Amino acid sequence: MKTSGKLTFYILIAMLAGAILGYIVYTNASPSFVISFSKNIKLLTTIFLRLVQMIISPLVFTTLVVGIAKLGDLKTVGRIGGKAMLWFISASLMSLLLGMVLVNFFKPGAGLDISTASTDAVKDLSDKNISFTIEKFVEHVVPKSLIAAMVENEILQIVVFSIFFGVATAAFGEKAKPVVKALDAVSHIILTMVGYVMKFAPFGVFGAIAAVIATNGLSIFGFYAKYFAYFLIGIALLWAV
């Protein structure tokens, strides 16, 4: 079995184990224990997500810079970079449009009880729910500091800086080769780290499933099964067209 196949198998096993453990807690434990259990078991998911966030910024920066710098010819860089940015912006707009359509159609979370949600979590969500303006868009895309963009995981800002840095590195010629070689080595190291992080994915899935089932029971599967069926029907219709 290939590594990717093993990982998928382990994730499925983790989902099943998490569902079983969560259901045992849901049916046998007191409400106070359920809250404590869900809070603690979700730490596994938090660790996994933070590990993923940890490697995204350096991975994007190093791979983009090395890829652009190795092209060498600035005309080629401009042509490929322009097409990449066009594709990136188009895909982002399509994703936003699809997200707005789906969230208004499926209304996710409508059947869940969020009365026990923490005030801090609700406040954090409401703070991020701001109206779209050109000013906010520009601030979101154009970085004022690479370090700040990496700290806040602003991927678009990192992409913009990486393109500028890669083009400048390519224009610098032979003198920039040590920098490109070093960043190339760093990118391969980070890709190795990605492999390590993904090995923790089953634990993250286990924690998430166990917490959800312990809080809501197996009925949560019925709630999402309806929307999953709608999704499959939509895919079938698109395939038919």
Backbone torsions as a table, in degrees:
resi	resn	phi	psi	omega
1	MET	NA	131.9	-180.0
2	LYS	-68.8	162.7	-177.9
3	THR	-59.6	-44.1	179.2
4	SER	-62.9	-38.3	178.0
5	GLY	-66.6	-38.9	177.5
6	LYS	-63.8	-42.7	-179.3
7	LEU	-62.3	-43.7	178.2
8	THR	-61.1	-42.4	179.1
9	PHE	-62.3	-44.7	-180.0
10	TYR	-65.1	-35.9	178.3
11	ILE	-65.9	-41.6	177.6
12	LEU	-63.6	-41.7	177.2
13	ILE	-62.7	-41.4	179.4
14	ALA	-63.7	-39.9	177.1
15	MET	-60.5	-45.4	-179.5
16	LEU	-65.1	-44.9	179.9
17	ALA	-64.3	-40.6	178.5
18	GLY	-64.5	-39.8	178.5
19	ALA	-64.7	-41.7	180.0
20	ILE	-64.9	-48.2	179.6
21	LEU	-63.2	-43.3	179.5
22	GLY	-61.7	-40.1	-179.8
23	TYR	-67.9	-37.8	177.3
24	ILE	-61.8	-43.8	178.6
25	VAL	-66.7	-41.4	-177.9
26	TYR	-61.4	-39.0	-174.7
27	THR	-89.6	-18.5	-172.5
28	ASN	-119.5	-17.9	-173.5
29	ALA	-97.5	159.7	176.3
30	SER	-75.2	158.4	-179.8
31	PRO	-56.3	-38.6	-179.8
32	SER	-66.3	-38.2	178.5
33	PHE	-69.3	-37.1	178.8
34	VAL	-60.5	-44.5	179.4
35	ILE	-62.1	-45.2	-179.8
36	SER	-65.7	-42.3	-179.9
37	PHE	-63.1	-47.0	-179.0
38	SER	-61.5	-41.8	-179.7
39	LYS	-63.4	-41.6	-176.6
40	ASN	-76.9	-40.9	-177.3
41	ILE	-69.3	-27.3	178.3
42	LYS	-70.0	-11.3	176.1
43	LEU	-61.9	-30.9	175.9
44	LEU	-61.7	-43.1	178.1
45	THR	-66.6	-41.1	179.3
46	THR	-61.8	-42.6	178.9
47	ILE	-61.1	-45.7	-178.9
48	PHE	-62.9	-46.5	-178.7
49	LEU	-63.9	-38.3	179.2
50	ARG	-69.6	-33.8	175.6
51	LEU	-64.8	-40.5	177.1
52	VAL	-63.5	-46.6	178.8
53	GLN	-61.3	-32.2	-178.0
54	MET	-62.5	-35.3	-172.8
55	ILE	-98.9	-10.7	-175.5
56	ILE	-63.7	-51.3	-174.6
57	SER	-60.1	-53.5	179.2
58	PRO	-64.6	-30.9	179.0
59	LEU	-67.1	-46.0	178.9
60	VAL	-61.8	-46.5	-176.9
61	PHE	-61.8	-52.7	-174.7
62	THR	-67.2	-43.9	-177.3
63	THR	-67.5	-39.2	179.0
64	LEU	-67.1	-46.4	-178.6
65	VAL	-62.3	-46.9	-179.5
66	VAL	-63.8	-43.1	-179.9
67	GLY	-62.0	-43.6	179.9
68	ILE	-70.4	-44.0	-177.4
69	ALA	-64.0	-35.4	-178.4
70	LYS	-73.1	-17.5	176.4
71	LEU	-67.7	-34.0	173.7
72	GLY	77.9	-62.8	-176.9
73	ASP	-72.7	120.4	-176.4
74	LEU	-66.1	-30.1	176.9
75	LYS	-64.9	-42.3	177.7
76	THR	-65.6	-40.6	178.2
77	VAL	-60.2	-46.0	-179.6
78	GLY	-63.2	-42.2	-178.8
79	ARG	-66.6	-48.4	-179.1
80	ILE	-68.8	-39.4	179.2
81	GLY	-64.1	-40.4	177.8
82	GLY	-62.9	-44.0	178.1
83	LYS	-64.9	-39.2	-179.9
84	ALA	-64.8	-43.5	179.4
85	MET	-65.8	-38.9	177.5
86	LEU	-62.7	-44.0	178.2
87	TRP	-64.6	-41.9	-178.0
88	PHE	-63.4	-46.1	-179.6
89	ILE	-66.5	-42.1	179.4
90	SER	-63.1	-44.9	179.5
91	ALA	-64.2	-37.9	178.7
92	SER	-64.6	-43.9	179.1
93	LEU	-64.4	-41.6	178.2
94	MET	-64.2	-38.8	179.0
95	SER	-64.5	-43.3	178.2
96	LEU	-62.6	-43.4	180.0
97	LEU	-64.3	-45.3	179.1
98	LEU	-62.9	-40.4	179.1
99	GLY	-62.6	-42.8	179.7
100	MET	-65.0	-39.8	180.0
101	VAL	-66.0	-47.0	-176.5
102	LEU	-67.7	-40.5	-177.0
103	VAL	-68.3	-30.8	177.5
104	ASN	-79.6	-25.1	179.9
105	PHE	-84.5	-48.8	-175.6
106	PHE	-85.5	-24.9	-178.0
107	LYS	50.3	63.0	-178.0
108	PRO	-62.6	139.7	-179.8
109	GLY	88.3	-3.2	-177.3
110	ALA	-64.5	-29.0	-178.1
111	GLY	-99.1	9.0	-177.3
112	LEU	-100.1	150.0	177.4
113	ASP	-93.4	108.5	-179.1
114	ILE	-107.8	18.5	-179.2
115	SER	-66.5	-23.9	-178.9
116	THR	-92.8	3.8	-179.4
117	ALA	-65.4	144.5	-177.4
118	SER	-68.6	148.7	180.0
119	THR	-62.2	-38.2	-179.1
120	ASP	-63.3	-40.5	-179.7
121	ALA	-65.9	-42.2	179.0
122	VAL	-65.4	-41.8	-179.7
123	LYS	-64.3	-40.8	179.7
124	ASP	-63.6	-38.9	179.3
125	LEU	-68.2	-42.0	-179.4
126	SER	-68.5	-33.1	179.0
127	ASP	-65.9	-31.7	-179.2
128	LYS	-82.1	-14.9	-177.9
129	ASN	-86.1	74.0	-177.2
130	ILE	-109.3	156.5	-179.5
131	SER	-72.1	150.4	-177.9
132	PHE	-82.5	130.9	174.2
133	THR	-137.5	157.7	177.5
134	ILE	-61.1	-38.2	179.9
135	GLU	-61.6	-45.3	178.8
136	LYS	-65.1	-36.4	179.5
137	PHE	-64.1	-45.8	179.4
138	VAL	-62.8	-43.3	179.1
139	GLU	-64.3	-30.7	-179.5
140	HIS	-76.3	-26.7	-175.3
141	VAL	-95.6	-45.2	-174.1
142	VAL	-89.9	121.4	-176.9
143	PRO	-81.0	147.4	171.2
144	LYS	-100.9	-13.5	177.9
145	SER	-162.0	132.1	177.7
146	LEU	-64.5	-40.9	-178.5
147	ILE	-62.6	-45.3	179.1
148	ALA	-62.6	-40.2	179.2
149	ALA	-63.6	-39.3	179.1
150	MET	-70.9	-38.5	179.2
151	VAL	-62.6	-41.2	-177.4
152	GLU	-91.5	2.2	-179.3
153	ASN	54.4	43.6	175.6
154	GLU	-85.0	92.1	-171.0
155	ILE	-64.7	-40.2	179.6
156	LEU	-60.5	-41.4	178.7
157	GLN	-65.4	-38.7	177.9
158	ILE	-65.6	-39.7	177.9
159	VAL	-62.0	-44.9	-179.9
160	VAL	-61.3	-47.9	179.4
161	PHE	-62.5	-41.9	-178.6
162	SER	-62.5	-38.5	178.2
163	ILE	-64.1	-46.3	177.9
164	PHE	-61.4	-45.4	-178.3
165	PHE	-65.7	-40.9	179.8
166	GLY	-66.2	-42.5	178.3
167	VAL	-63.8	-43.4	178.7
168	ALA	-64.2	-37.7	178.4
169	THR	-65.9	-41.6	178.2
170	ALA	-65.1	-37.2	-179.7
171	ALA	-71.1	-23.2	-177.6
172	PHE	-75.7	-18.0	172.9
173	GLY	76.1	-140.0	-173.4
174	GLU	-61.9	-34.3	-176.9
175	LYS	-64.5	-21.1	-177.6
176	ALA	-90.4	-4.4	-176.6
177	LYS	-58.7	-40.1	177.0
178	PRO	-60.2	-36.5	178.7
179	VAL	-66.9	-44.4	179.5
180	VAL	-63.2	-42.3	179.9
181	LYS	-62.9	-41.6	179.7
182	ALA	-65.6	-45.3	179.7
183	LEU	-66.1	-33.8	176.7
184	ASP	-62.8	-42.9	177.4
185	ALA	-64.1	-41.3	179.0
186	VAL	-63.0	-40.2	-179.7
187	SER	-63.1	-38.9	178.3
188	HIS	-69.2	-35.6	176.1
189	ILE	-63.4	-44.0	-179.3
190	ILE	-66.4	-36.5	176.4
191	LEU	-63.6	-34.3	174.3
192	THR	-65.7	-39.2	176.3
193	MET	-62.5	-35.9	177.6
194	VAL	-57.8	-41.9	177.7
195	GLY	-61.4	-40.5	178.0
196	TYR	-65.1	-44.1	-178.3
197	VAL	-62.9	-41.9	-177.8
198	MET	-65.7	-23.3	176.2
199	LYS	-67.4	-18.9	178.3
200	PHE	-87.9	-6.1	-177.1
201	ALA	-56.3	-43.2	179.1
202	PRO	-58.4	-36.2	178.8
203	PHE	-67.5	-39.3	177.0
204	GLY	-62.6	-43.4	178.1
205	VAL	-65.5	-42.1	179.0
206	PHE	-57.9	-47.0	-179.4
207	GLY	-64.3	-41.7	-178.3
208	ALA	-65.9	-46.8	-178.7
209	ILE	-65.7	-44.1	-179.4
210	ALA	-61.5	-41.2	-179.4
211	ALA	-66.1	-43.9	-178.3
212	VAL	-66.7	-45.3	-178.7
213	ILE	-67.8	-38.7	179.4
214	ALA	-63.1	-31.5	-177.8
215	THR	-86.4	-40.6	-171.8
216	ASN	-113.4	-11.8	-177.5
217	GLY	79.2	-178.2	-178.2
218	LEU	-70.9	-11.9	179.6
219	SER	-62.6	-21.8	179.0
220	ILE	-60.8	-32.6	178.1
221	PHE	-65.9	-39.1	177.4
222	GLY	-64.5	-36.1	179.5
223	PHE	-63.6	-45.2	-177.6
224	TYR	-83.3	-21.2	180.0
225	ALA	-61.9	-36.2	179.7
226	LYS	-61.1	-45.4	-178.0
227	TYR	-72.3	-31.2	176.0
228	PHE	-66.5	-36.9	176.9
229	ALA	-64.7	-42.0	176.3
230	TYR	-59.7	-40.8	179.9
231	PHE	-62.2	-44.8	179.5
232	LEU	-64.0	-38.8	178.1
233	ILE	-63.8	-42.8	178.1
234	GLY	-61.5	-43.2	178.3
235	ILE	-62.3	-41.1	-179.9
236	ALA	-64.0	-40.6	178.9
237	LEU	-65.7	-43.0	177.8
238	LEU	-62.5	-39.4	179.9
239	TRP	-65.9	-38.1	-180.0
240	ALA	-66.2	-37.9	179.3
241	VAL	-70.4	NA	NA
